[in-house]
């Protein structure tokens, strides 16, 4: 599970993927901050997922 405050390589991978999909415009810095959370929420809303800004199993599976 990835959420605000998480710092690891998985966050960097998530940011890179969200950027390639047009939801994230920052650098892949491996820090799950507000920019990443907002991008995740936009992605979740556009893809009929629970909009909570947390990347759990369902969001991760849909993104990848």
C-alpha positions in Angstrom: 0.0 0.0 0.0 1.3 3.4 -1.0 0.0 6.6 0.7 1.2 10.1 1.7 4.5 9.9 3.5 5.7 6.7 1.8 9.2 7.0 0.4 10.5 4.1 -1.7 11.2 2.8 -5.2 7.6 1.7 -5.6 6.5 5.3 -5.3 9.0 6.3 -8.0 7.6 3.6 -10.3 4.1 4.8 -9.6 5.1 8.4 -10.4 6.7 7.4 -13.6 3.7 5.4 -14.7 1.2 8.1 -13.7 3.4 10.6 -15.7 3.3 8.4 -18.8 -0.5 8.2 -18.5 -0.8 12.0 -18.2 -1.8 12.2 -14.5 1.4 13.4 -12.9 3.7 16.2 -14.0 6.4 16.2 -11.4 9.7 14.3 -11.2 9.8 10.7 -10.0 11.4 11.6 -6.6 10.2 8.4 -4.8 8.3 10.6 -2.2 4.5 10.2 -2.0 3.5 13.8 -1.4 0.6 16.0 -2.3 1.4 16.0 -6.0 1.4 12.2 -6.1 -1.7 11.9 -4.0 -3.6 14.4 -6.3 -2.5 12.5 -9.4 -3.6 9.2 -7.8 -7.0 10.7 -7.0 -7.4 11.9 -10.6 -6.5 8.5 -11.9 -8.9 6.8 -9.5 -11.8 9.1 -10.4 -11.2 8.6 -14.1 -11.1 4.8 -13.7 -14.1 4.2 -11.5 -12.0 3.3 -8.4 -12.5 4.4 -4.8 -11.1 7.9 -4.7 -9.0 8.0 -1.6 -5.5 8.9 -2.8 -4.2 5.6 -1.5 -2.7 3.0 -3.9 -3.9 -0.3 -2.7 -4.3 -3.6 -4.5 -7.1 -2.5 -6.8 -5.5 0.8 -7.9 -2.1 -0.7 -8.4 -3.6 -3.6 -10.5 -5.5 -1.1 -12.7 -2.5 1.2 -13.2 -0.2 -1.7 -14.2 
